C-alpha cells in the first residue's frame, strides 16, 4: 500500500474527512488526526465493512508549548463544540503535556516530546503509527505494510506495556478477526 491509497481508504470514512476539514479552525499547532480512526478505516475498506465500523474514538494530537491544563481544557472544549454534530467521541491531546500525567495514569515514565509526531512514534504497534494533517501531509514512520496485511506487532518503545498491547490487540481482533497478532 502506498501513501495515496492509504489516504484514499482512510478518507473513505466521512468522519475522518469532516475532522480534517474542520480541524484548522481550532488553530492548534502541529495538529494531526491519528491512529485508530485511520488504520481501522483502512481495515474496514480491506474487509468490506462500513467505513466507521469498530472505531471507538477519533484522536487528535497537537503540540502547544503552553502545558497548562487550562490551555488543553480550552482546546478540548472548543473541539467538543466543533465536532458535536458528528456524534462520535473526538479526543484532543496536547503532546507537550503527556509527560506530565502519563506516569500517574500508566505507572511508567514518559520522556517529554518535541512535537506531535513523536507521540505517534510511541504507539503500541507499528500499524497504529499513522497520522494525517489537515493539509494532507501523512506521517507513517513504519509505513503501511502492517496496516495492509492487518498485522499487529509490538512497538518496543520505552513506554511499551505488554498488558496494554494485549488488551488493545484483543479488542481489535474481536472486531476484525482477520488480524494477525504477533505475541509480545
C-alpha positions as CSV (number, residue, x, y, z in Angstrom):
1,X,0.0,0.0,0.0
2,X,1.3,3.4,-0.9
3,X,0.5,6.8,0.8
4,X,-2.1,7.8,-1.8
5,X,-4.0,4.5,-1.3
6,X,-3.8,4.9,2.5
7,X,-5.2,8.4,2.3
8,X,-8.0,7.3,-0.1
9,X,-9.1,4.4,2.3
10,X,-8.7,6.5,5.5
11,X,-10.8,9.3,4.0
12,X,-13.5,6.9,2.9
13,X,-14.7,7.4,6.5
14,X,-16.8,10.5,6.3
15,X,-16.0,11.4,9.9
16,X,-12.2,11.4,9.1
17,X,-12.9,13.7,6.2
18,X,-15.0,16.1,8.3
19,X,-12.5,16.2,11.2
20,X,-9.6,17.0,8.7
21,X,-11.8,19.7,7.1
22,X,-12.8,21.4,10.3
23,X,-9.6,20.9,12.4
24,X,-7.7,24.1,11.1
25,X,-10.5,26.2,12.5
26,X,-9.3,25.3,16.0
27,X,-5.9,27.0,15.3
28,X,-3.9,24.2,17.0
29,X,-0.2,24.0,16.2
30,X,1.2,20.7,14.7
31,X,-2.3,19.1,14.6
32,X,-2.9,15.5,13.3
33,X,-5.7,13.1,13.2
34,X,-4.0,9.9,14.3
35,X,-4.1,6.2,14.8
36,X,-7.3,4.1,15.1
37,X,-9.7,6.1,13.1
38,X,-7.2,5.9,10.2
39,X,-5.9,2.4,10.3
40,X,-9.2,0.9,11.3
41,X,-11.0,2.7,8.4
42,X,-8.4,1.1,6.1
43,X,-9.1,-2.3,7.7
44,X,-12.8,-1.7,7.1
45,X,-12.2,-1.0,3.4
46,X,-10.0,-4.1,3.1
47,X,-12.6,-6.3,4.7
48,X,-15.7,-4.9,3.1
49,X,-17.1,-3.3,6.3
50,X,-18.7,0.1,6.7
51,X,-16.1,2.8,7.0
52,X,-16.8,3.7,10.6
53,X,-17.2,0.1,11.9
54,X,-15.4,-0.6,15.2
55,X,-13.9,2.8,15.6
56,X,-14.0,3.6,19.3
57,X,-12.9,7.2,19.0
58,X,-11.1,9.8,16.9
59,X,-7.8,11.0,18.3
60,X,-6.3,14.4,17.5
61,X,-2.7,15.1,18.6
62,X,-1.4,18.7,18.6
63,X,1.6,20.4,20.2
64,X,1.3,23.5,22.2
65,X,4.1,24.7,24.4
66,X,1.6,26.0,26.9
67,X,1.4,22.9,29.0
68,X,-1.2,24.2,31.5
69,X,-4.3,22.1,32.0
70,X,-6.4,25.2,31.4
71,X,-5.0,25.6,27.8
72,X,-5.6,22.0,26.9
73,X,-9.0,22.0,28.5
74,X,-9.9,25.1,26.4
75,X,-8.8,23.2,23.2
76,X,-10.8,20.1,24.3
77,X,-14.0,22.2,24.9
78,X,-13.6,24.0,21.6
79,X,-13.1,20.7,19.8
80,X,-16.2,19.2,21.5
81,X,-18.2,22.1,20.3
82,X,-16.8,22.0,16.8
83,X,-17.3,18.2,16.3
84,X,-20.5,17.8,18.4
85,X,-22.7,17.1,15.4
86,X,-20.5,14.2,14.2
87,X,-21.9,12.1,17.1
88,X,-18.6,10.4,17.7
89,X,-16.0,10.7,20.5
90,X,-13.2,13.0,19.5
91,X,-10.2,13.2,21.9
92,X,-7.7,16.0,21.7
93,X,-4.4,15.6,23.4
94,X,-1.6,18.2,23.7
95,X,1.5,16.1,23.2
96,X,3.6,18.7,25.0
97,X,1.7,17.7,28.2
98,X,1.8,13.9,28.0
99,X,4.9,13.5,30.2
100,X,3.2,15.5,32.9
101,X,0.3,12.9,33.5
102,X,1.5,9.7,31.9
103,X,3.3,8.1,34.8
104,X,0.4,8.7,37.2
105,X,-2.0,7.1,34.8
106,X,0.1,4.2,33.4
107,X,2.8,3.7,36.1
108,X,5.8,4.3,33.9
109,X,7.8,7.5,32.9
110,X,7.2,9.1,29.6
111,X,10.0,11.4,28.3
112,X,8.8,14.8,27.1
113,X,8.2,15.2,23.4
114,X,9.3,17.9,21.0
115,X,6.4,17.6,18.5
116,X,3.2,15.7,17.9
117,X,4.8,13.2,15.6
118,X,7.0,11.9,18.4
119,X,3.7,11.0,20.1
120,X,2.8,8.9,17.1
121,X,6.2,7.2,17.3
122,X,5.2,5.9,20.7
123,X,2.1,4.0,19.8
124,X,2.0,0.3,20.9
125,X,2.1,-1.2,17.4
126,X,3.5,0.0,14.0
127,X,0.1,-0.3,12.4
128,X,-1.1,2.4,14.8
129,X,1.7,4.8,13.9
130,X,0.0,7.0,11.4
131,X,-1.3,10.5,11.2
132,X,-2.8,12.8,8.6
133,X,-2.6,16.6,9.0
134,X,-5.4,18.8,7.7
135,X,-3.3,19.9,4.7
136,X,-2.9,16.3,3.6
137,X,0.5,15.5,4.9
138,X,0.9,11.9,6.1
139,X,3.2,10.7,8.9
140,X,3.8,7.0,8.9
141,X,7.3,6.3,10.2
142,X,6.9,2.5,9.8
143,X,5.0,2.7,6.5
144,X,1.7,0.9,5.7
145,X,2.7,-2.8,5.4
146,X,1.3,-3.8,8.7
147,X,-1.9,-1.9,8.1
148,X,-2.3,-3.6,4.7
149,X,-1.5,-7.1,6.0
150,X,-3.7,-6.5,9.1
151,X,-0.8,-7.3,11.3
152,X,-0.4,-6.1,14.9
153,X,3.1,-6.4,16.3
154,X,4.8,-4.7,19.3
155,X,6.5,-1.4,19.0
156,X,9.1,-1.7,21.7
157,X,9.3,1.9,22.9
158,X,10.2,2.9,26.4
159,X,6.5,3.2,27.3
160,X,5.6,-0.2,25.8
161,X,3.3,-2.2,28.0
162,X,2.6,-5.8,27.2
163,X,-0.6,-5.7,29.2
164,X,-2.0,-2.7,27.3
165,X,-0.8,-4.2,24.0
166,X,-2.6,-7.5,24.7
167,X,-5.8,-5.6,25.8
168,X,-5.9,-3.5,22.6
169,X,-5.0,-6.4,20.3
170,X,-7.8,-8.5,21.8
171,X,-10.3,-5.7,21.3
172,X,-9.2,-5.2,17.7
173,X,-9.2,-8.9,17.0
174,X,-12.7,-9.2,18.3
175,X,-13.8,-6.6,15.8
176,X,-11.5,-7.7,12.9
177,X,-10.9,-11.5,13.3
178,X,-8.8,-11.3,10.1
179,X,-6.0,-9.7,12.1
180,X,-2.7,-11.4,12.8
181,X,-1.4,-10.5,16.3
182,X,2.3,-11.1,17.0
183,X,2.9,-12.1,20.6
184,X,4.9,-9.9,22.9
